[in-house]
Amino acid sequence: MVFPELIPQRSASGMDFSAVGSSPEPERKRVWRKVEEYVLECQLCEKTCVFFAHWGPDVPSVTEALQSDQRMGEVKLKVTRLQLTYPSQQNRALHEAAPLKMREMFHEGARCESAGALRAAAAMYRAAVEELCADKQAAGGNLFEKIEGLTAKGVSPEIVADLHEARTLGNWSLHDGLSFSAGEVADVALLIEEAVKVVYVQPQERAALRTARKERRDQHRAKQKS
């Protein structure tokens, strides 16, 4: 256990890191949040990974449990988040076809997501959607209207609905202080990535293909004339 206090595991010799392996374990009061470090080796490739398991009470909050008739001794701990620390993961990144400001907001949100700051990640992903609307010059007095205004810019209703999901998650994070699961935040990030693919990447790829076809035709005509 690495939080709230370091508890070294005993080695094969029966001694811990403080070389007091023969002394009895001190009595510790129960903690409601803790972090344990796990080191695993793949039996197939023999590579190692390290991750932190974050534990918390299996109730909405300890305060609610205390206010109810439930005895705290019956509350069990559960893993609330797994955090891979080695090998390091690359943060999410948008395609270069997306506007620079949008990529910057998204990258900052990805860093928050990687660190487990999920409400901050939701807020930054919402900011990335705002930058998309600004780049497309979508009309509207607020973000909801601007996202709706993307339909006039040729954005499909499916992508508009996805962007509303990112807006809603960000609003709940900023205005209501709600917390989210890692999966919910990851879903929003993937929706934004898909929106960038449809709105920016695919048109760029189609334009590149048109240019390539025109160049081939021009070269063919030039050979025929010569």
C-alpha positions in Angstrom: 0.0 0.0 0.0 1.4 3.4 -1.0 -1.3 5.7 0.3 -2.2 6.9 3.0 1.0 5.2 4.3 3.7 3.0 2.8 3.4 -0.6 3.9 6.2 -2.6 2.3 5.5 -6.2 1.5 7.6 -8.8 3.2 10.4 -10.3 1.2 11.1 -14.0 0.9 13.5 -13.8 3.8 10.7 -12.5 6.0 12.3 -9.1 6.4 10.6 -5.9 5.3 12.4 -2.8 3.9 12.9 -1.4 7.4 14.7 -4.6 8.5 12.3 -5.2 11.4 10.6 -8.2 10.0 10.4 -10.0 13.3 8.5 -7.2 15.0 4.7 -7.4 15.2 2.6 -5.3 12.8 1.4 -2.1 14.5 -2.3 -1.7 14.9 -3.7 0.5 12.1 -7.1 2.2 12.1 -9.3 1.5 9.2 -8.9 3.8 6.2 -11.7 4.6 3.7 -9.5 5.5 0.8 -6.2 3.8 -0.1 -3.9 3.2 -3.1 -2.1 -0.1 -3.7 0.7 -0.6 -6.2 0.7 -3.8 -8.2 3.6 -5.1 -10.3 2.7 -7.8 -12.8 4.6 -9.8 -15.4 3.0 -11.2 -18.5 3.5 -15.0 -18.7 3.5 -14.8 -22.5 5.9 -12.0 -23.3 7.6 -11.7 -19.8 7.2 -7.9 -19.9 6.3 -6.0 -16.7 3.6 -3.5 -16.0 2.9 -1.4 -12.9 -0.4 0.1 -12.0 -2.1 1.7 -9.0 -5.4 0.4 -7.7 -7.4 3.2 -6.1 -9.8 1.9 -3.4 -12.8 3.6 -1.9 -16.0 2.8 0.0 -18.7 0.9 -1.8 -21.2 3.7 -1.0 -21.9 7.1 -2.7 -20.0 8.8 0.1 -18.8 8.1 3.7 -20.9 11.0 4.9 -24.1 9.5 3.5 -23.3 6.2 5.2 -22.8 7.9 8.5 -26.1 9.8 8.1 -27.9 6.5 7.5 -28.5 3.6 9.8 -25.8 1.6 8.1 -22.9 0.7 10.3 -19.6 1.8 8.9 -18.1 -1.6 9.9 -20.3 -3.2 7.2 -19.1 -0.9 4.4 -16.7 -2.6 2.0 -14.0 -1.1 -0.1 -14.0 -1.5 -3.9 -11.6 -0.6 -6.6 -12.7 2.8 -8.1 -10.0 3.3 -10.6 -7.0 1.5 -12.1 -4.1 3.7 -13.2 -1.3 2.4 -15.4 2.0 3.9 -14.4 4.4 1.8 -16.4 4.8 1.5 -19.3 3.8 5.1 -19.8 0.8 5.7 -22.0 0.6 8.3 -24.7 -2.1 10.9 -24.1 -4.9 11.2 -26.6 -4.3 13.6 -29.5 -6.4 14.9 -32.3 -5.5 14.7 -35.9 -3.4 17.6 -37.3 -6.3 18.5 -39.6 -8.2 19.8 -36.5 -7.7 23.5 -35.6 -4.7 24.2 -33.4 -6.7 25.7 -30.5 -9.0 22.7 -30.5 -6.1 20.3 -30.5 -4.5 22.2 -27.5 -7.8 22.1 -25.5 -8.2 18.4 -26.3 -4.6 17.6 -25.4 -5.0 19.4 -22.0 -8.1 17.4 -21.4 -6.3 14.2 -22.3 -3.6 15.0 -19.8 -6.3 15.5 -17.1 -7.9 12.3 -18.0 -4.6 10.4 -17.8 -4.0 11.9 -14.3 -7.5 10.8 -13.2 -8.8 14.4 -13.0 -12.0 13.4 -14.8 -14.1 16.5 -14.1 -11.3 18.7 -15.4 -11.0 16.5 -18.4 -14.7 16.8 -19.1 -14.4 20.6 -18.9 -11.5 20.7 -21.3 -13.2 18.4 -23.8 -16.1 20.8 -23.7 -13.7 23.6 -24.5 -12.4 21.7 -27.5 -16.0 21.5 -28.8 -16.3 25.3 -28.4 -13.2 25.7 -30.5 -14.7 23.5 -33.2 -17.8 25.7 -33.3 -15.6 28.8 -33.4 -13.5 27.5 -36.3 -16.7 26.7 -38.3 -18.2 30.1 -37.3 -21.4 28.5 -36.1 -24.0 31.0 -35.1 -25.5 31.1 -31.7 -25.6 32.9 -28.4 -24.4 29.9 -26.3 -22.7 26.6 -26.9 -26.0 24.7 -27.4 -27.0 27.0 -30.2 -23.6 27.0 -31.8 -23.5 23.2 -31.9 -27.0 23.2 -33.4 -25.7 25.8 -35.9 -23.1 23.3 -37.2 -25.9 21.7 -39.2 -25.9 24.8 -41.4 -22.2 24.2 -42.0 -22.8 20.7 -43.3 -22.2 18.8 -40.1 -24.4 15.7 -39.8 -27.1 15.4 -37.1 -25.2 12.3 -35.7 -22.1 14.4 -35.1 -24.1 17.2 -33.7 -25.7 14.8 -31.2 -22.3 13.5 -30.2 -20.9 17.0 -29.6 -24.0 17.8 -27.4 -22.9 14.8 -25.2 -19.5 16.4 -24.7 -21.2 19.7 -23.9 -23.5 18.1 -21.4 -20.7 16.3 -19.6 -18.7 19.5 -19.4 -21.6 21.5 -18.1 -22.3 19.0 -15.4 -18.6 19.1 -14.4 -18.3 22.9 -14.4 -21.7 24.0 -13.0 -22.9 21.0 -10.9 -19.6 19.6 -9.8 -20.7 16.0 -10.7 -18.1 13.3 -10.9 -17.9 10.7 -13.7 -16.5 7.3 -14.4 -13.3 6.9 -16.5 -15.5 5.2 -19.1 -17.9 8.1 -19.5 -15.0 10.6 -20.0 -13.3 8.2 -22.4 -16.5 7.9 -24.4 -16.7 11.7 -24.8 -13.1 11.8 -26.0 -13.7 9.2 -28.6 -16.8 11.1 -29.8 -14.7 14.2 -30.3 -12.1 12.2 -32.1 -14.8 10.8 -34.4 -16.2 14.3 -35.0 -12.8 15.5 -36.1 -12.4 12.6 -38.4 -15.7 13.3 -40.1 -15.5 17.1 -40.1 -11.9 17.7 -40.9 -9.9 14.5 -41.8 -12.2 12.9 -44.3 -12.8 16.2 -46.4 -9.0 16.7 -46.4 -8.4 13.1 -47.6 -11.1 13.5 -50.3 -9.5 16.7 -51.5 -6.1 15.0 -51.6 -7.5 12.2 -53.7 -9.1 14.6 -56.1 -5.8 16.4 -56.5 -4.0 13.2 -57.1 -6.6 12.1 -59.8 -6.3 15.5 -61.5 -2.5 15.2 -61.6 -2.7 11.8 -63.1 -5.1 12.9 -65.8 -3.0 16.0 -66.6 0.1 13.8 -66.9 -1.7 11.4 -69.2 -3.0 14.2 -71.4 0.5 15.8 -71.5 2.0 12.4 -72.8 -0.7 12.1 -75.4 0.0 15.6 -76.8 3.7 14.9 -76.9 
